[in-house]
């Protein structure tokens, strides 16, 4: 669109080839993978622009010369869209997959490699993500109630008073954070004859939340407690799942008012570079709702998370063994 071969440290940080401290291409990593002769894009500041070319302007129906920013990644722009770029701000996305992104003052590297360090267009991020979230819920709905079932019809069948549900391991699509065990598999444990379809469905909701809470515990051990958490994604379509998430995490969460935070982030970057206020009535005219955790559920979900962690440890992938190292046939 501009004739320039540029990128920025935010997009480049997703390649694994960027030095976390200097935010430049890491020569040692490039040498390790024998990529020294590969011509990589020139790294530019996220505020750098180049003029739109005549050819691109014709194709887009715009005027040539318009300032064009280097692109940004989905996760980083989500942080900008949610106005969550100050150290201590966390965005929490629960869509098809799940992701937690913690804005930090400096790059934050986990000694156990349970999280990763990358960048938003406006600063370092400490992140964790899961492969199983809304996709597991879709699977459970289709399997247990039928593909035509409405989620709103299932919602009244759920109850926070149920405390003997099966344990669901949400690894239908493998594990990302915190264990990076792609060969992990999902399923129900402690399933009993009295458990109903609704019980199994609710166990899926809980298992997804416990998996993400596991990631949250890793992130807070590394970075401290966030001062603000912005929740977004399909989880907000279910009041029960939203409250379950907030109760399990035990921290107030701000409900995002944005439908497409990453797209909003791109617009905010354009406003910033144009010298305009990144806040705009089109995005920021609503006062965000804050969902508070219910303290009376604290012990219940702590116990549920402990059951989840026990089964997580027991199901470490291995050659015919459980977490204790004993044979499955014993």
N, C-alpha and C positions, 0 to 999 in steps of 0.2 A: 504493500500500500504506500510505501514511502521510498522504496529503493534501498533502505538501510537494513543491515543485518545486525540488529540490536536485541538485547534482552536485559532484564534487570535481576538483582540478587534475589528477589522474591520468587520469580519463576524458576531461576536457576537453582535455587535451594532444593527443589524437588528432584533434581537429577542425581544427587549424591556426589557431584563433582565439585561442589562449592566448599571452600574452607569456611567453617562456621564462625571463626573468630574474625578473619580479615574480610569476609564476604567477597573473595576473589576466587577465580578458578584454582583449585588445589593441585599444584604441580606434582606432589607426591602421589596423590590418587590417580592422576592422569598417567603417571609413569607406571604405576602398579598394573593398570589395565591397558598399557601400551597404546595410549590415546594421545601421545604428545604431538603427533602429526595431524590430528583432527583439527580442522579450523572451527573453533567455537565462536558463537556470537560475541560481539563486543558488549561488555557489561556497562550499562548506563544507570544513572540514578532513576528511581521510579517516577520522578517528576520531569524527566527529559522527554522532549517531543521532537518530531520531525514532520515536515509538511506533507500533506496528502498529495500523491502524485496525480498528474492529469489523467492518466489511464484509469486509476482507481476511482477518481472523482466521477468520471463518465459512467463507470459501472455502478456506482452507488447513488448516482443522482445528486451529488454534493458539489461544493465548490473546491477546486484545487487550492492547495495551500493551507487548508484547515490543519491545525495542530493535532497530531496523532501520538498518543501515549504508547509505550511498550505494554504488551498485555500482562495481565496478572493471573495467578492461579485461583481456582475456585475457593479453596480454604482461606487463603490470605485476603481475598476481596470480601469474603463473608465477614471477616473480622472488621474490615473498614466499614462495610455496610451497616453493621450492628453498632458502630461507634464504640468498639471494644479494643482499642489499640494502646491504651495506657497500661503500664505494668500492673498486674493483678486482675485485669479483665479477662473473663473466660466466656467463649461461646460454646454452646453445647447443641449440636445438631443431631436429631434423631429422625432420620428419613429411611431410605432403603438400607443404608449402613449407618453407623453411628460415629461421631467424632467430637472430641473435646480439644479446644485450642486455648492455650493459656498465654496471654501476652506477658513477656518478661523484659527486664531491662537489658540483660545480657543473654547470649546463647546459653541454653541449659542442657547439659548432657547427662543422661541417666547412667550410673555406674553398672546397672544391670541390663542396659539396652532395652528397657521395657517401654520407653517412649522415644520420640525422635525430636530433633531440633531443626526447625526451618524458619521461614521468615514470611511475614505479611509485607505489603508494600510500605508499611510504616514502622517496622521493627521486628525483633525476634519473637518467635512463637515456640512454645513447648507443647507438643501434641501427642495424642493417642487416638486410636480409631479401632473399630470393630467391623468385621464383615457382616455380622448378623444383627439386624435390627428390624426394620419394617418388613424386610423380605421374609424373616422368620414368622412374623405375625400374619402376613399374607398366606404363607404356606399353611399355618395352623388353621386359619379361617377356611381355606379351600378344603383341607383334609377333614376337618372336624364338622364343619357346618355346610359345606358346599360353596362353590365359586359364586353362586348368586346371592349368598347370604349378605345382608347389610350389617356393617359394623355396629350401627346404631341399635340393631336388634339384639346383638350379642352383649352390648354394654350393660343392660339391666341384670344379666345373669352373673355379673362379677360382684364380689364382695370383699372388702378389706378385712372382714372378720374371719375369713378362711385362713387357718394357720397350719394345715397339714397337707398342703398341696404337693404334687410331685416336684422334683427338681428338674428343671430343663437346662440343658447345656446348649447354648445358642451358636453352635459351630457347624451348622448345616453347610456353610461355605468356607470352612476352615477358620483358623484363628489368626488375627492380626495382633494388636496389643492385648495384653502385655507379654504374651509368651511367644508370639511369632511361630506358632506350630501349625503350619498350613495343613498338615495331615490330621489334625484333630477332627473329630466328627461329632455331630450333635445328637441329641436324643433325650428321652425322659428317663429319670432314675427315681427310685422309691415310688414307682407307680403301683397302686393298690386297686383291688376290685371295686371299691366304693367310689373311686374317682370318676367324675363325669366328664363329658366333653368340655363343659364350661370350666371345670377345674384344670383340665389340661391346657386350655387356651389361656387361662389366667397364669398358669405356671410359665408359659412362653413369655408373657409380658414381664413377669418377675425375673426370669432367667436373663432376658435381654438387659434389664435394668441392672441386675447384679453384675453382669459382665462389664457394663460401662462404669459402674461404681468401682469395680476392681481397677479399671484404668484411672479413675479419678483419684483413688488412694495412691497410686503410683505417682501421679502428677503432683498431688499436694505434698507428698513426702519429699519431692524434689524441689518444689517451688513455694511451698507454704499454702495457706488457705486463700482462695481468690476473694477479692473484695466485691465482686459482682459476677453473676452467672446469667447469661442470656440464652434461654431455651428456644429452639425452633424445630420445625419439621413436622412430619405427620403425626408425631406423638400428641400434638396440640389438638388434633381432631377427636381425641379420646380424653374426656375429663378424668376418667378413672386412671388411665395410664399416666397422665400428667401428674396427678396427685401422688400416685405410687412412686414416680420418679423423684419428686421433691421430698417425699417422706423418707425414702431410702437414703438419699444423699444428705438429708438433715440440714439443708441450707435453703434460704429463700431463693427463688429463681424468677427472673424477669422474663415475661412472655414476649417474644419478639413480635413486633407489629408488621414485620416485613414478609412478603410472600417470596421474594427472590433476593436475599441479602447480598449475594455475590454480584448480581447485576446492579443493585443499589450502590455497592462498593465501587464499581467501575465509574458510575456517575459521580460519586463523591470525589473520586480521584480527579476527574475532569474539572469539577468545581474548584478544588484546591489549587490545581495547576493554573486555572484561569484567574486566580486571585479572588475567588468568591467564597462565601461561607459554605462549608460542606453540609451544613444543616439546611434543609429545605422543607417547606410546608407539605410538599407532595409525599415526603417520607416521614416527617417528624411531627405531624399535627395531632397524633394520638398519644395520650399518657399511657405508658406501658403498665400492664397489670403485673402485680407481684404475687406469686403463689407461695404461701407460707407452709413450712413443714408442720405436721401434727405431732407434737411431742409424745402424745399417748401411743403413737405407733412406733416410736423409736426402738424399744426393746424387741418388738415383733420382727421388724425388718433387719435389725442387727442379727437376730437368731437366724433369719432366712438367709442372710448373706454368709453367715458362718457355715450353714449347711451347703451352700453353693461352693464355697472355698474348699470344703472337705471333699466334695465330689470332683471339683476341678483338679485337686491334687491327686486323687485316686485314678483319674483318667488321663494322666500324662501319656502321650503317645510313646509306644515302645514295642519291642518285639515280644509280644505275648506276656506283658506284665502290666500290673497296675502301679499306682504311684509308690506303693510300699516296696516294689521290686519283687513281690511274690508272684508265682505263676497264677494265671487265671484258672487253671484246672484244679487248683488245690481245694 
